[in-house]
Amino acid sequence: MPEASLTGDEAGVNFNESWIPAPAGGEGQVLSERKAKILKAIITEYISTAAPVGSKILAQKYNLGVSPATIRNEMAQLEEEGYIFQPHPSAGRVPTIRGYRYYVEALMDESDLPAEEKEAIKRSLQRIESEEQWLQLAAKILARLVRSLALVTAPQVVGCKFSRLELISLQDFLILLILFLTKSKLKKKVISVDESATQEELNAIARRLTDAFAGLGSTEIKRKKMALSRLERQIVKALVSLMEEEERGGDRKVFISGFSHLLAQPEYIRERKKALEILRMLEEGEILRSILSQDVPERGVRVLIGAEYGGAMSDCSLILSRYGVPDKAVGAIGTIGPARTDYCRVIPAVRFFSTVMSEVTRELYG
């Protein structure tokens, strides 16, 4: 962030009469321009150094146009208002989650990626050998670019359609149901039924249901009126359940890269237990399930900070964006890092990856 953006009095601004709008969704409070500039400087410095910020550093490094004594007074008020805190009596100040939120929504200046870097990323992501390699590469490049942990979910086909059905007899009352969906998706499930059937009978049921349901979605199948035997009703109930699970996200793969970048952050070097807890939650899928349940906007980026996310992530940030083709196939891409994330760089990076991956998804899924 250029220091020129932090200038004030020298431009003839009366800080006591100028105000920065409150961030959307906040508590309605606004900061004077002077307080906002000091908060911006504190967060900029803390993002850069991961060390508590004192008034002396602010006076020396940032052209705030006011005396160190005035800076100290404003910092004391920012602390009272919950935007910064003092971790130790003799230390400088550190941003709170509320401070970061105000910064993200009202103060930061985004740093767009250089044109040549964009072109290099675009060329890399457009060379597709397989969907899995493409997604893993996207996570790897993003993690390296933002020096944090990156994740990408596989695109999920929206409104999956029935293609065909196979039924295999395992035991008298157990059947392996193999459901083929559009876009080469395949779902399997062992179901327990109330009556036995030979393999020939199961083959006949599979052919009949395939003829009846081909090209239909789960809702259309439930509404379709046709005479079904008791066994057929159980099979239809199971296949509809599988389709609905797929539409909700199913067992969507998540590709992760950048563990070494996350662990190299000063916060996690100092507190290894915190880093190990995050890794445990990733391994057990707790964080991933929460991520997949987030309401990610079709356009733009969603930023969750600290308590907005919860659990072991209470001092982390999650930056997510959706990619894909609406009504065709959609996925999510994002980063996990400390609350001290360089939002100015990470947010535009995630947004750019979303745009490029949407273009590739359009080619893959039409």
C-alpha angles and dihedrals in degrees: 000000000000115000089225088075089064098058120116132149094039088066090057096256118153101218094197091061100041124081138193114222117250115255118263113269092016129123094274095256119138129202125223112248091252093053091044092053092048091048090048091051092048092051093044090052094044093049088053100044109019086220127117110268123233131198091248092061091048092050092048101043105030126056096226095154094228136094124266088248091057090047090053092050092050091047090053090053092046088053092050089051092052101249097113137013139198112239093196132016093248096039132094124248131287126200119255124218087262090054092051091048092053090047094051095047102037115011118033126100112217117229108215119213116261114262094243091051090051091051092050092051091046093052091049095050094046093058098086122180094163135350092246094052090046093054093045090049091051091053091047095050094045092048091051092046097052097029092233141093113293130193135189127189120213113255111268118219107238117226096003116212132219114253108169143326135227125190123196124190112230101168135342094286102019125086131182106222115203112190121192116201132187119281090040094288116156129193128187131193136166109224132191115225135192098234134037125241135185121246090252091055091049091050090053092049091049091052092047094049092044090054091048100044106032110135095008129124125227094264092050091049092052090050096046112111115220137134110261133182120232091259092048091051090055091049093048091049090053096048092047089051090052092050093049090049089053091049091051092054101277116194093336113179119241121204116206131188137166106055089143091054092051093048091049092063111111091237092061095039087058095042110034092169090063092050092048090051091054091049090049091052090050092050093049092046095239094125093040093053089051091048093050090051093055118112100240115189118241089236129028133018132293117215120198117185129192115303089020084073102030138195119058086345092071092118097033135091128226117199115188139176133177122236133185139058117311112242090012115058131334137180139168133244127188152127138255117208143136120299083253089071117149092248092177090066104027098052095055090042092055090045092052093048089051091054095048094045091049089056091051092046089053089057092047099044103025 
